[in-house]
Amino acid sequence: MALPPNEDRSEIGPRARREALVREHMESENQHDFDATIATFAHPRYELIPTGETFDGEEEVRAYFAQSRAVFPDQRNELIALHHADDAVIAEFWLLGTHRGRLRELEPTGREIRARMVSLFLFEGDRLVCERAYFDQATILAQLVGAGSAA
């Protein structure tokens, strides 16, 4: 159940409040409304486990948004499923985008990616404190160099 931004969530239970916040977060990323994405956090923090990168605080998170969308300007997610844990909402989703900018040493290929990912949205109470993403870099690289399917 997604609620409009800044909607009062006090009338729904904690599980539903967290799920609504994660849905709002993911949709704002799709819309590239990063002010709204930042607002879903108590303290903005992304951890990209496969690359070992952490973006902590609003300035670093905004820089991450700018860098990642320069590489994949149409980056978006398609939610597959949400799961609940005591202190987290776990999102399974497809990450999609077209490679239009330099990715480390790889020049733009114009190829599309479609990679299945998992993100742990970590909470302290009802406060979102981190998105921790897990994904297979080899799958993405294979699609970018033409060795794998984006399907």
C-alpha angles and dihedrals in degrees: 000000000000119000126202113266113283090009115156107261096181094102094060129067125264095258092052091044091054093046092049090051092050091049090049090048094050094045092049088054089053090051090046086234093146094170087063091044091052089048091060090066128078083206118002114241133155124186116193102196099191093054097035090233124144124189109195124183132012097286094052093043092051089050089051091052091050094047097045094046091049087060096040107020092179095045112154142151134232112206115230101175144336123220129186133226131174094269103013149050112221116210124197111195147149116252111211134181148128119256104238102145139048113284107199102297096347117100117218113286101183087230123137124236129209112181129168111232142177125213126188110213101204121207138193100202105313092334118107107222105167146009108211111191128201122190142147110257091192091061091053094045092049090054092048095051093042098253097113141042123254090214 
